[in-house]
Amino acid sequence: MPLGRFGRDLETQLRDLDDAGTGKGAESVVVAVRPAQGGRGPRLLLDGQGDREFIRMNSNSYLGLTLDPELARAEESAAHAFGVGPGAVRFISGTYQPHVRLETALAQFHARPAAMVAGSAYTAVAGVLFSLSTPETALISDELNHNCIVNGMKLARAKLRKVYPHLNLQTLQSQLEECAGQCDSAIVITDGVFSMRGDHAPVDRILELVARYDGRFARGAVLIVDDSHGVGAFGATGRGTEEITGGRADVLVGTLGKAMGVNGGYICSDATVIRYLREKNPFYIYSNPIAPGEAAAALASLELIRGGARLLSHLREMTKRFRDGIKSLGYETIDGQHPVVPLLVRDTDRTRALVAFLRENGVLATGLNYPVVPKGEQLIRFQVSADHTASDIDEVLAVLARFRNR
Ligand SMILES: Cc1ncc(COP(=O)(O)O)c(C=O)c1O
């Protein structure tokens, strides 16, 4: 049945997106991945682009583990042993040995008493916010937090919802002060690493503030950190923003789908919180877990990361080479060590032109324009990976140099 006025209204909205230039548009389809060879990292072939090869500078697979043969072997062997899908939600008959082993390993990795695997980091965050909040809770969030936090806050029951300017702890403190008289509990939530800019939250200082206000709420105050971009890729041993800052979240959310190279999310906390979430979190109770093969691959990934000082040090070296390189070409960036390296263009048309130029020259990078980022902060987000070689980085820098000298 044609959708009539309803469908026409959607068409109008889509046309508006196209006219404003803010639509995501057609997706690039990867038709082949050519493995690393001869001092070069992997190259992608895209549908409609013939034999042209692309260097990927827009993947979250910061350690290059999506293509790791050990992970593929672990996934395949678990799929043969347990099946390619879970067949049910966890509490019915969908809990397999790889899920449990992975949860034990994640808890150990983050030095927490307990962990649980989630379908994705997105649903992990939404589920934690939904399950831990009550109609008397204050939810307080950084303005640049990921969309899963923004929507998780809408879904959660809360008395007050507050958003503080990016990294502004003074405002966070006044919001805690204001909520203390009105709510019985406070949940402060922040990204660890902010994915658009590669900067990070001072988890240690935020924790200190939350601890200071804990006694002012009848049910206490807690800190949730979503470190999806930090875990695996940040800190001397890949423990993420907590390792960089020395702070420690009450509830830590991570993803298996970025540095770990697989798919799915997880939550680490103390045993009571995890048990409570297994009983109360609808995203966990009523939705299938990741496949046993994905859990086995993630476990193999975690083992590689634990013994993977070499991977991390190569990632840091390539990140520094790229960041220093774009600075010496006269481009503006944000200092830091995270492999998200923003190139601030500060203009929508020029951002689009540079992304197109990079693509014409075999480099995939993501342009972020208003309204995804504030006006004046338009940027190109480059993501360095441990499967980039020095010659890959230099090749991308050479393209950026040509754009500058046009
Ligand atoms: C902070 C943050 N949380 C969650 C997610 C979503 O991760 P997942 O793909 O595991 O749902 C992202 C992805 O970009 C993210 O940046």
The ligand as a Gaussian input file, in Angstrom:
#p B3LYP/6-31G(d) Opt

LIG

0 1
 C       31.223000       7.134000      22.923000
 C       30.578000       6.087000      22.081000
 N       29.720000       5.228000      22.657000
 C       29.123000       4.267000      21.949000
 C       29.344000       4.124000      20.596000
 C       28.636000       3.031000      19.861000
 O       29.409000       1.843000      19.887000
 P       28.767000       0.504000      19.367000
 O       29.016000       0.470000      17.888000
 O       29.446000      -0.613000      20.100000
 O       27.315000       0.572000      19.667000
 C       30.204000       4.990000      19.951000
 C       30.445000       4.837000      18.520000
 O       30.854000       5.663000      17.782000
 C       30.838000       5.998000      20.706000
 O       31.655000       6.880000      20.131000

